[in-house]
Every structure is written in C-alpha cells, then in structure tokens.
C-alpha cells in the first residue's frame, strides 16, 4: 500500500472514531432531553467528511488520478 493510501486510511479511521463518539454524545443528549442543533450538525459534517475521504480513496486507487498533480495556487 502506498504512503498516500496509508494516510487516507488513517484519516478514514479517525473520522469513524469521531463519528462514533459524536453519535454517543448525541444519544446521551437526547436521553436527557438536551439535544442541540450544533451536535446534530457536527455529526452530519463528520459523516459528509467520511464519504469524501472514502471517495478520495477510491479516486486515488484509479490509475487516471494518480498521474494528476495539483496546480499550484
């Protein structure tokens, strides 16, 4: 596995951990009747980031993408 895929996989695992912690936090808030919108929003953002990371991993595995370089800003 390439170094880049290792980094992407580490980010995916980190994101999954953050999602699990946020889901637990949100469930506790709901049990206490104290759910706030920011906690639910954060969970949606984390889930969106996970999907983006998985998409990046799939794209990187494609031979077409590996040959592309990012333009300098």
N, CA, C and O atoms as a MOPAC input file, in Angstrom:
PM7 MOZYME 1SCF
protein

 N      0.85700 1    -1.17800 1     0.00000 1
 C      0.00000 1     0.00000 1     0.00000 1
 C      0.89900 1     1.23600 1     0.00000 1
 O      1.91100 1     1.28200 1     0.69900 1
 N      0.52200 1     2.21600 1    -0.77800 1
 C      1.32400 1     3.42500 1    -0.86900 1
 C      1.17800 1     4.28300 1     0.38200 1
 O      0.24500 1     4.13000 1     1.17000 1
 N      2.12400 1     5.17600 1     0.52900 1
 C      2.11500 1     6.08800 1     1.67700 1
 C      0.83600 1     6.93500 1     1.68100 1
 O      0.24400 1     7.18000 1     2.73200 1
 N      0.42700 1     7.37300 1     0.49600 1
 C     -0.77800 1     8.20300 1     0.39500 1
 C     -2.02000 1     7.44300 1     0.85000 1
 O     -2.86000 1     7.98900 1     1.56600 1
 N     -2.13500 1     6.18500 1     0.43400 1
 C     -3.29200 1     5.39100 1     0.85300 1
 C     -3.27300 1     5.14200 1     2.35500 1
 O     -4.32500 1     5.10900 1     2.99500 1
 N     -2.08900 1     4.96700 1     2.91500 1
 C     -1.97400 1     4.78000 1     4.35800 1
 C     -2.48100 1     6.01300 1     5.09500 1
 O     -3.18000 1     5.89600 1     6.10200 1
 N     -2.13100 1     7.19100 1     4.59400 1
 C     -2.58300 1     8.44400 1     5.21400 1
 C     -4.09600 1     8.58100 1     5.08700 1
 O     -4.77100 1     8.93100 1     6.05400 1
 N     -4.62900 1     8.30600 1     3.90000 1
 C     -6.07800 1     8.40000 1     3.69900 1
 C     -6.79600 1     7.41500 1     4.62100 1
 O     -7.80100 1     7.76200 1     5.24300 1
 N     -6.28200 1     6.18800 1     4.70800 1
 C     -6.90800 1     5.18200 1     5.57700 1
 C     -6.88200 1     5.60900 1     7.04200 1
 O     -7.83800 1     5.36500 1     7.77700 1
 N     -5.79600 1     6.24400 1     7.46500 1
 C     -5.71200 1     6.72500 1     8.84700 1
 C     -6.77000 1     7.81000 1     9.09600 1
 O     -7.41800 1     7.82600 1    10.14200 1
 N     -6.93200 1     8.70400 1     8.13500 1
 C     -7.95500 1     9.74900 1     8.26900 1
 C     -9.35800 1     9.14000 1     8.30000 1
 O    -10.22000 1     9.60300 1     9.04700 1
 N     -9.58400 1     8.11400 1     7.49900 1
 C    -10.88800 1     7.43800 1     7.49900 1
 C    -11.15900 1     6.83500 1     8.87000 1
 O    -12.25700 1     6.98600 1     9.40700 1
 N    -10.17500 1     6.15400 1     9.43900 1
 C    -10.35600 1     5.54400 1    10.76100 1
 C    -10.57300 1     6.60500 1    11.83700 1
 O    -11.40900 1     6.43000 1    12.72300 1
 N     -9.82300 1     7.70600 1    11.76100 1
 C    -10.01400 1     8.80200 1    12.72100 1
 C    -11.42500 1     9.36600 1    12.62100 1
 O    -12.07000 1     9.63000 1    13.63500 1
 N    -11.89600 1     9.54800 1    11.39700 1
 C    -13.23100 1    10.09800 1    11.18300 1
 C    -14.30000 1     9.14600 1    11.70900 1
 O    -15.28000 1     9.58700 1    12.30800 1
 N    -14.12100 1     7.84700 1    11.49000 1
 C    -15.07700 1     6.86600 1    12.02000 1
 C    -15.12900 1     6.93800 1    13.54400 1
 O    -16.20300 1     6.83500 1    14.13700 1
 N    -13.97600 1     7.11500 1    14.17400 1
 C    -13.93200 1     7.24400 1    15.62900 1
 C    -14.64900 1     8.49000 1    16.11100 1
 O    -15.37500 1     8.45200 1    17.10400 1
 N    -14.44300 1     9.60900 1    15.39800 1
 C    -15.12400 1    10.85200 1    15.77400 1
 C    -16.63100 1    10.71500 1    15.60200 1
 O    -17.39600 1    11.22300 1    16.42100 1
 N    -17.06300 1    10.03500 1    14.54500 1
 C    -18.49500 1     9.82000 1    14.32200 1
 C    -19.08000 1     8.99500 1    15.45700 1
 O    -20.14700 1     9.32100 1    15.97600 1
 N    -18.39000 1     7.93100 1    15.84700 1
 C    -18.89100 1     7.07800 1    16.93700 1
 C    -19.01100 1     7.87000 1    18.23800 1
 O    -20.00600 1     7.74700 1    18.95300 1
 N    -17.99800 1     8.68100 1    18.54300 1
 C    -18.06100 1     9.49400 1    19.76800 1
 C    -19.19000 1    10.51500 1    19.70400 1
 O    -19.88400 1    10.74500 1    20.69400 1
 N    -19.37100 1    11.12700 1    18.53700 1
 C    -20.43000 1    12.13300 1    18.39800 1
 C    -21.80600 1    11.47600 1    18.47100 1
 O    -22.73100 1    12.05500 1    19.04000 1
 N    -21.95700 1    10.28100 1    17.90700 1
 C    -23.23800 1     9.57400 1    17.99900 1
 C    -23.56300 1     9.25100 1    19.45200 1
 O    -24.71100 1     9.38100 1    19.87800 1
 N    -22.55900 1     8.83200 1    20.21000 1
 C    -22.76200 1     8.54200 1    21.63300 1
 C    -23.16000 1     9.80500 1    22.38300 1
 O    -24.09100 1     9.79200 1    23.18800 1
 N    -22.45200 1    10.89000 1    22.11500 1
 C    -22.74600 1    12.17300 1    22.76200 1
 C    -24.16800 1    12.63000 1    22.43700 1
 O    -24.89700 1    13.08300 1    23.32000 1
 N    -24.55300 1    12.51000 1    21.17900 1
 C    -25.88300 1    12.93200 1    20.74900 1
 C    -26.96400 1    12.05800 1    21.37700 1
 O    -28.01600 1    12.56400 1    21.76900 1
 N    -26.71800 1    10.75400 1    21.47800 1
 C    -27.68600 1     9.84700 1    22.10900 1
 C    -27.88200 1    10.20200 1    23.57900 1
 O    -29.00600 1    10.17300 1    24.08100 1
 N    -26.79900 1    10.53600 1    24.26700 1
 C    -26.90400 1    10.93300 1    25.67800 1
 C    -27.69000 1    12.23000 1    25.81600 1
 O    -28.51100 1    12.37400 1    26.72100 1
 N    -27.43000 1    13.18000 1    24.90700 1
 C    -28.17000 1    14.44000 1    24.94200 1
 C    -29.65700 1    14.19300 1    24.72400 1
 O    -30.49200 1    14.80300 1    25.39200 1
 N    -29.98600 1    13.31200 1    23.80300 1
 C    -31.39500 1    13.00800 1    23.52400 1
 C    -32.06100 1    12.36000 1    24.72900 1
 O    -33.21100 1    12.66500 1    25.04400 1
 N    -31.34200 1    11.46500 1    25.40500 1
 C    -31.89800 1    10.81700 1    26.59800 1
 C    -32.20300 1    11.84100 1    27.68200 1
 O    -33.18700 1    11.71600 1    28.41100 1
 N    -31.35300 1    12.84800 1    27.77900 1
 C    -31.54000 1    13.88100 1    28.79900 1
 C    -32.47100 1    14.99700 1    28.32900 1
 O    -32.77800 1    15.91500 1    29.09000 1
 N    -32.91400 1    14.91700 1    27.08400 1
 C    -33.79300 1    15.94500 1    26.54200 1
 C    -33.07300 1    17.25100 1    26.26700 1
 O    -33.69500 1    18.31300 1    26.26000 1
 N    -31.76800 1    17.18400 1    26.03900 1
 C    -30.96500 1    18.39500 1    25.83900 1
 C    -30.29600 1    18.43300 1    24.47000 1
 O    -29.23700 1    19.04200 1    24.31700 1
 N    -30.88400 1    17.81000 1    23.50500 1
 C    -30.26600 1    17.78900 1    22.17300 1
 C    -30.18800 1    19.20100 1    21.61600 1
 O    -31.16600 1    19.94700 1    21.64600 1
 N    -29.02900 1    19.55600 1    21.11300 1
 C    -28.91200 1    20.85600 1    20.46000 1
 C    -28.57000 1    20.65700 1    18.98100 1
 O    -28.03700 1    19.62300 1    18.57900 1
 N    -28.88600 1    21.65700 1    18.20500 1
 C    -28.71400 1    21.55200 1    16.75600 1
 C    -27.24800 1    21.45500 1    16.35100 1
 O    -26.92600 1    20.84000 1    15.33500 1
 N    -26.35800 1    22.05600 1    17.13400 1
 C    -24.94700 1    22.03400 1    16.75200 1
 C    -24.37200 1    20.62000 1    16.82400 1
 O    -23.51600 1    20.26200 1    16.01500 1
 N    -24.82600 1    19.82100 1    17.77400 1
 C    -24.34200 1    18.43900 1    17.87500 1
 C    -24.80400 1    17.61200 1    16.68200 1
 O    -24.03200 1    16.82900 1    16.12800 1
 N    -26.04600 1    17.78500 1    16.29200 1
 C    -26.57100 1    17.06200 1    15.13000 1
 C    -25.87500 1    17.53500 1    13.85200 1
 O    -25.57700 1    16.73400 1    12.96600 1
 N    -25.62300 1    18.83500 1    13.76600 1
 C    -24.93400 1    19.38400 1    12.59700 1
 C    -23.50800 1    18.84400 1    12.50700 1
 O    -23.04600 1    18.48000 1    11.42500 1
 N    -22.81300 1    18.79300 1    13.64300 1
 C    -21.45400 1    18.26400 1    13.65600 1
 C    -21.43200 1    16.81000 1    13.18500 1
 O    -20.54100 1    16.41500 1    12.43200 1
 N    -22.39700 1    16.02400 1    13.61800 1
 C    -22.47200 1    14.62900 1    13.18800 1
 C    -22.65200 1    14.54400 1    11.67300 1
 O    -21.99600 1    13.73400 1    11.01800 1
 N    -23.52700 1    15.36300 1    11.11900 1
 C    -23.72900 1    15.36100 1     9.66300 1
 C    -22.45100 1    15.77300 1     8.93200 1
 O    -22.12100 1    15.20500 1     7.89100 1
 N    -21.73700 1    16.75000 1     9.46900 1
 C    -20.47700 1    17.18300 1     8.84800 1
 C    -19.44100 1    16.06300 1     8.87000 1
 O    -18.74500 1    15.83400 1     7.88100 1
 N    -19.34400 1    15.37500 1     9.99300 1
 C    -18.39600 1    14.26700 1    10.09600 1
 C    -18.74600 1    13.15300 1     9.11400 1
 O    -17.86100 1    12.56700 1     8.49100 1
 N    -20.03800 1    12.86200 1     8.97800 1
 C    -20.46100 1    11.83100 1     8.03000 1
 C    -20.14500 1    12.25200 1     6.59600 1
 O    -19.72600 1    11.43400 1     5.77800 1
 N    -20.34800 1    13.52400 1     6.30200 1
 C    -20.02500 1    14.04800 1     4.97300 1
 C    -18.52000 1    13.92700 1     4.71000 1
 O    -18.10300 1    13.53300 1     3.62100 1
 N    -17.71300 1    14.26800 1     5.71500 1
 C    -16.26000 1    14.16100 1     5.56800 1
 C    -15.83300 1    12.71700 1     5.33000 1
 O    -14.94000 1    12.45500 1     4.52400 1
 N    -16.47000 1    11.78000 1     6.03200 1
 C    -16.14400 1    10.36500 1     5.84200 1
 C    -16.43400 1     9.94300 1     4.40400 1
 O    -15.62300 1     9.25700 1     3.78300 1
 N    -17.57200 1    10.34500 1     3.88200 1
 C    -17.91700 1    10.00000 1     2.50000 1
 C    -16.90700 1    10.60400 1     1.52900 1
 O    -16.52400 1     9.96500 1     0.54900 1
 N    -16.47800 1    11.83400 1     1.80000 1
 C    -15.48600 1    12.47900 1     0.93800 1
 C    -14.14700 1    11.74700 1     1.00000 1
 O    -13.48700 1    11.57100 1    -0.02400 1
 N    -13.74800 1    11.32500 1     2.18900 1
 C    -12.49200 1    10.58200 1     2.33100 1
 C    -12.55100 1     9.24400 1     1.59900 1
 O    -11.58700 1     8.84400 1     0.94600 1
 N    -13.67600 1     8.56300 1     1.71000 1
 C    -13.82900 1     7.28800 1     1.00500 1
 C    -13.78500 1     7.52500 1    -0.50600 1
 O    -13.17300 1     6.75700 1    -1.24700 1
 N    -14.43400 1     8.58700 1    -0.94400 1
 C    -14.38000 1     8.94100 1    -2.36600 1
 C    -12.96400 1     9.26100 1    -2.82100 1
 O    -12.56400 1     8.89300 1    -3.92600 1
 N    -12.20900 1     9.94400 1    -1.97200 1
 C    -10.81700 1    10.26200 1    -2.30200 1
 C     -9.98900 1     8.99300 1    -2.40800 1
 O     -9.12600 1     8.87800 1    -3.27900 1
 N    -10.24900 1     8.04600 1    -1.52800 1
 C     -9.50500 1     6.78000 1    -1.56500 1
 C     -9.81400 1     6.01800 1    -2.84900 1
 O     -8.91200 1     5.49200 1    -3.50100 1
 N    -11.08600 1     5.96400 1    -3.20400 1
 C    -11.48200 1     5.27000 1    -4.43300 1
 C    -10.85700 1     5.96100 1    -5.64300 1
 O    -10.33300 1     5.30300 1    -6.54200 1
 N    -10.91800 1     7.28300 1    -5.65600 1
 C    -10.35500 1     8.02700 1    -6.78000 1
 C     -8.84600 1     7.82800 1    -6.87000 1
 O     -8.29700 1     7.69600 1    -7.96400 1
 N     -8.17900 1     7.80700 1    -5.72000 1
 C     -6.72600 1     7.64300 1    -5.73000 1
 C     -6.33100 1     6.27300 1    -6.26700 1
 O     -5.29200 1     6.12900 1    -6.91000 1
 N     -7.15500 1     5.27600 1    -6.00300 1
 C     -6.84800 1     3.92200 1    -6.47100 1
 C     -6.98500 1     3.79600 1    -7.98300 1
 O     -6.48500 1     2.84400 1    -8.58300 1
 N     -7.66100 1     4.75300 1    -8.59100 1
 C     -7.81000 1     4.74700 1   -10.04100 1
 C     -6.50300 1     5.23400 1   -10.66800 1
 O     -5.94800 1     6.24500 1   -10.23700 1
 N     -6.02100 1     4.53600 1   -11.66100 1
 C     -4.73300 1     4.88700 1   -12.27100 1
 C     -4.76700 1     6.26500 1   -12.91300 1
 O     -3.72900 1     6.91900 1   -13.00700 1
 N     -5.93400 1     6.72300 1   -13.35900 1
 C     -6.03600 1     8.02900 1   -14.00100 1
 C     -5.71700 1     9.15200 1   -13.02700 1
 O     -5.08500 1    10.13900 1   -13.40300 1
 N     -6.14100 1     9.01200 1   -11.79800 1
 C     -5.99400 1    10.09000 1   -10.82500 1
 C     -4.57100 1    10.16000 1   -10.28700 1
 O     -4.07900 1    11.25200 1   -10.00400 1
 N     -3.90700 1     9.03800 1   -10.14300 1
 C     -2.56200 1     9.03700 1    -9.56200 1
 C     -1.58600 1     9.84800 1   -10.39200 1
 O     -0.60200 1    10.36200 1    -9.86000 1
 N     -1.83600 1     9.97100 1   -11.67200 1
 C     -0.91600 1    10.69500 1   -12.54300 1
 C     -1.16500 1    12.19800 1   -12.54400 1
 O     -0.36600 1    12.95300 1   -13.09800 1
 N     -2.24000 1    12.63500 1   -11.94500 1
 C     -2.56000 1    14.05900 1   -11.91900 1
 C     -1.81400 1    14.74400 1   -10.78900 1
 O     -1.60000 1    14.15900 1    -9.72700 1
 N     -1.43100 1    15.96100 1   -11.01800 1
 C     -0.82900 1    16.73800 1    -9.93900 1
 C     -1.70900 1    17.95600 1    -9.69500 1
 O     -2.38600 1    18.44100 1   -10.60100 1
 N     -1.68900 1    18.43700 1    -8.47300 1
 C     -2.49000 1    19.60300 1    -8.13700 1
 C     -1.80700 1    20.85700 1    -8.65500 1
 O     -0.58700 1    20.98500 1    -8.55000 1
 N     -2.57100 1    21.77700 1    -9.20700 1
 C     -1.95800 1    23.02600 1    -9.66200 1
 C     -1.51300 1    23.84300 1    -8.45400 1
 O     -2.13600 1    23.79500 1    -7.39300 1
 N     -0.45300 1    24.57500 1    -8.62300 1
 C     -0.00300 1    25.42800 1    -7.51800 1
 C     -0.89800 1    26.65600 1    -7.45900 1
 O     -1.35900 1    27.16200 1    -8.48200 1
 N     -1.12700 1    27.11700 1    -6.25600 1
 C     -2.01500 1    28.27600 1    -6.07500 1
 C     -1.23800 1    29.55900 1    -6.08900 1
 O     -1.82100 1    30.63500 1    -5.95100 1

